[in-house]
């Protein structure tokens, strides 16, 4: 977007939404200092806009000023701000404060599916199983998505329901239009994952969770096929650790 974005800034250098967009693009590109300048100015021009506040807070956080980011968000009472606050607390390893922030966001806007999913994840981490079940049950009915079924699988594993966990993870892969666990990826699948880093990351997380499930379940044939598939498109540290766990479990 750079040519169009720079032209927009040239035409209207004090437009708060152009500055906000320019800051977001720079943030995604890792140009944190430039993003901070753009978003600070956008916030100065429109301190009432929650979207701009959230983006500015993220830039502050990634720029090494987490407490400033938190202080900025704590002044707001919109669901978007509380959800972002929960995200920052999660990244800082402060789960109780994250849970409280997500609960407040959900209280204000119970229909927002992203907030509900974040809250469900926080509840799983806090071992609030019944609350997580309630939230995920509603999400499965209203907004079934790969990430929702991934969370359902995680919760089912905690509860010891391995059959339900497997079904949820496989459903998540199906919603991503990927082959079932006993089939390798096609060239088309690999190209699609290679072209979309976020899709690849989501698929890799679900596959890794399934590998862990199969190792826990002693279903080593499934674990072998899936860990090989995982390594073929996302050879991360976690994938390599899972391969090592598989070898330790099956080889002498």
Secondary structure by P-SEA (a helix, b strand, c coil): caaaaaaaaaaccccaaaaaaaaaaaaaacaaaaaaaaaaaaaaaccccaaaaaaaaaaaaaaccaaaaaaaaaacccaaaaaaaaaaaaaacaaaaaaaaaaaaaaaccccaaaaaaaaaaaaaacaaaaaaaaaaaaaaccccaaaaaaaaaaaaaacaaaaaaaaaaaaaaaaccccccccccaaaaaaaaacaaaaaaaaaaaaaaaaaaaaacaaaaaaaaaaaaaaccccaaaaaaaaaaaaaccc
